[in-house]
Each structure stands twice: as structure tokens, then as C-alpha cells.
Amino acid sequence: MKIIRESLLEGARRAQGTAIIIDVFRAFTVTPLFFHFGAREVILVETPEEAFSFRLDNRDIILSGEVNEQLIPGFDIGNSPSEIINKPHGFFEAKTVAQRTTAGVRGVLSAVDHADTVILGSYVMAEAISKYILTQVQQPDVVYIVAMGSRGITKSPEDEGCADYVEHLLSGQTYNHIEALNTIILDKTAQKFLTGDKPYLPKEDPVFCLQRDLFNFVLLAQKSDGIVRVNRVEF
């Protein structure tokens, strides 16, 4: 199994074979929480307009996401794990969620047409992702690990660090989580949350996003009839 490291939207466009698209702050920390709290399915969309179009056919759909980190007017929730965790019991139960984000979701949408398998990646699912890949009867010849970074255009330490961790789990490559956390927390990508001066960047979010291996399932993105759906796979 050959592991190829890539970054940003341009890297997602190059991904082939099995592609792990990583967005720690915050998209793919958020997506598994939808399923954890009972969502039936998640649909990934490129634009807010596409999300609104799904609501025309399903008034019960939940719209989640951001543009450049800020809540989209008319959406039900943003892209915050702490916001999701604090929703009332049953808020997501049996619901469909349409999710739009600037980096992670767009990365998946960029990869899904040419990669054989697309896996949503973050610290909270890293061990499950590695086990899923390593326990396949036929392991992939090539795995692309794509760290999406800030808005898909600038590398960020949380996504590169998570990519390091996933590579460690797959291949034994050296990884030091304490060093990674130190780099991540001191960087501007985490500091902009920790200052607490922007309501759409709750200071609690990095605490959730940097937890490792919370879930024992993986999330696969698959395109059918022009719609990219996320499927929860337990094993």
C-alpha cells in the first residue's frame, strides 16, 4: 500500500484510489456528530443554493454549514461541534442533513468523481479509518491523505497533524501527539477560536475537534444520480 500525502483543494482534485479527505476544524468533526445524534443521512453540497433546493422537496431537512466560517443566512446551524452537541435531544433524529463547508465538503466533492473510495477524515475517526482500510480483504494499492487546510487554500497544522496521525496508524510512521497539539494550539487557526471574540467560532470547538478516536465507524462519500451522500459504515 502506497501512501501519498496531498493538501488543499488542488490536492483533493488529484486524489485517486482510496482518498481520505481531512478537515479537523471543523467539517469532519461535525459530520460524525450528525450520525451520532441519529441523523438518517448526510448530503454534501457545493453551494448554499444547492442546499436550499433540497429543502423545496423536503421541509424537514436540516441545513448546516458555513461560507468562510460564518453561518449562512437561512441555514439551521453552522459548522460548530459545540453547537451541535448542545442541540435539544432528538433534533437530528431520523433527519437528513445537507452540509456545505468551504474546505472539507468541497474537498470531498472535488475527489469523489475520480477516487475509488472517499473517506471523511478527522481526529475523532482516525483509528476507525485505519482499521477499516487495514482490514479490507483487498487493501488499496494507493491511499491519498489530503489535508484540506484553511478554506482549502492554506495549509493548517491541525489537518496536517491529523494526516500525520492517520499515516502513523496505517504505516507506523512516527507521530507525537503532544508535539502536534502544541503546534496546533499555538497556531492562528486554533487561536482565532480561543480568543472567543467571534460567536461563529466558539472557543469550545477545538476541544472537541482535537479528541482522538471517539467513533468506531467510518464515513464514506458516494455519488449517485448527481447527489453526494455520506454513508456510515460500522465494522
N, C-alpha and C positions, 0 to 999 in steps of 0.2 A: 504494500500500500504506500503510494507516494503522497506526501502531504505538501501542498503548495499554499503559501501564505499570500494573501492579497488584501487590499484595503480600499475603502471608499466606493462610490458608485461605479467608478471605472473598473475596479476590481470585480465587483458583482457582475458586471457585463462580460467579464472574461471567464467566469466560473463555469466549470464543466464537471462531469462525473457527479460525485456527491459534494454538494455545496452547503457549508454551514455559514449562515449569514448572521453576524453577531451585532447586536445593539443592546448594550447593558443599560445605558441612560437614555431612554427608558423603555423603548418599544417592546423588546422581547423579555423584559421582566414583567411587563403589563399583560402580554398575551396569555401566558400560562395562568395568570390570576383569573382571567375570564373563565377558563375551563375549571379551575379550582372552585370557583364560586357558582358553577352549574350551567354556564353558557352551553348551548347546544352546538353552535358553530361560530366560527370567525371568518369573515370575508375581508380580504385585503384590497384596498382601493388606492388608486393613484392620486385622485383629486377629491376635494370636498364635494364637488358637484356630483361625482360618481356615487359617493355615499348618500347624498340626498336623493338620488334617483332610486336607490334601493328602498328608501322609505316610502316612496309613492306606491310600491306594491306591498309593503309590509309596515304598517304603522307601529308595530311592536318592536321594530328593530332598534338597537341601541347604537348610536353613532359616537365613536371615540377617536380622539386624535388631536393633532396639532399641525400648525404651519410655523416653522421656525420657533418651536417650543410653546407657542401661545395657543390657547383654546380657540377653536374655530367657532365663530358665531353660529348658533343653531345646533351645534353638537351637544350631546347629553353630558359627556365627560371629556376630560383632556387626556393626557398621556402620563398620568401620575399613579404609581402603585399605592401610595398612601391614600389618595382619593378613592381608589377602587376598594381598598381594604375597609374603608370607613363607610361604604355604601350600606344601606339597610339590608338586613337578611332577606334573601330571595330576589334582590334587584336583578341579578343576572340569570336566575334560574330558568332554564329551557329557552333562553332568548338567543337570537342571532345578533352578533356584534359586527358592525362594519368599522374597520380600523384603518386610519390613514396617518402616517407619520413621515417626517421629512427624510429620515435616513433609513431606518431598518425596513419599513414596509416597502419603500421604493427600491431598496436593495434586493429584496425578495422578488419583487416584480421584474427587476432587471435580469435576474438569474433564471427565473422559472421556465423560460422558453428554450433554454439551451443546456441546462444542467439536468442530469438524470433524476436526481433527488435533491430537494431543497429543504434544509432543516433550519428552523429558527433557533438562534443561539444566544445564550446569556449565562452568567454565572449560576443562576438558580436552576438551570437544567444541564449544566456541563457534564456531570458524571453520567446522567441518563443518556446523553447524546453519545458519549464514548462507548458505553455499554451496548447501545443499540447498534452502532457501527461494528464493533468488535465481535458481536455475537451473530452477525449475519452469516448464513450458510456460505454465501459467496461474498467475501469482503470486497469493497470497491477498489479498483485499481488506483484511483486518484481521488483525494479529498482536498477540496479547496476550502480554506478557512478564511473568511472575508470579514475583517473588522471595519464596520461602517463609519466610525468616527463621527465627528461633529458635523451634522447636516449633510453627511455623505461627501464632504469636500475637504475636510481637515482631519488628520489622524488624531485620535484621542487615547489617553493611557488606559482608560477603563476597557475599551474594546480591544486594544492591542494586548492588554493584560489577560483578558478572558481568552483571547485567541492563543496566548502562550499556555494558559491552563488547559485548554482543550487539546492542544498539541502534546502537552505533557501526558495527559490521560491516554491519548492514542498511541504515543510512541516512546514515552519515558523521557522525553526532553526535559531538561532541568527547569524547575519552576519554584519560585519562592513567593508565597502569597503575602508574607509580611512586607517584603520589598515592594511587591506590586501595589498593595494597599497604600503604602507610604507615598509612592509616586502618584497614585490616583487621587488621594485626598488632598495633596498639596497643589494639584494642578487646577487651572481655572475652570475646567469642565465640572469638577465637583464643588469648587469654591463658590461658583455662582448660585448653587443651591444653598450652601451652608451660611451664606450671608443673610438669607431669609428675607430679602427685600423685594422679591418678586412673587406674588401669590401663585403664579403658574409654575413656579419652581420650588415646591415645598422642601424645606431643609431636611425633612424625614426621608425623602425619596432615596438618597444614596445609601441609607442604612439598609433598606430593603434590597436595593439593586446589587449590593456587594455581598449578599449572603450566597454561600455556595451550596449547590446540590440540594435544593429544597424539594424538588419534584422528581417523581420516578416515572415520568412519561416524557416522550419527545413530541414535538410539533412539526409536522410535515406540511409543506405548502404544495398544492397541486392545482393545476389549471384545467378546467373543464367548461366547455361552452363559453369560453371567454371570461370566466369568473375564477379568481384565485381563492380557493378555500383552504383553511388550515384544519388539518385532522390531528386529533390527539391519538397517539399510539402508545399503549402500555405493553410492557413485556416482562 
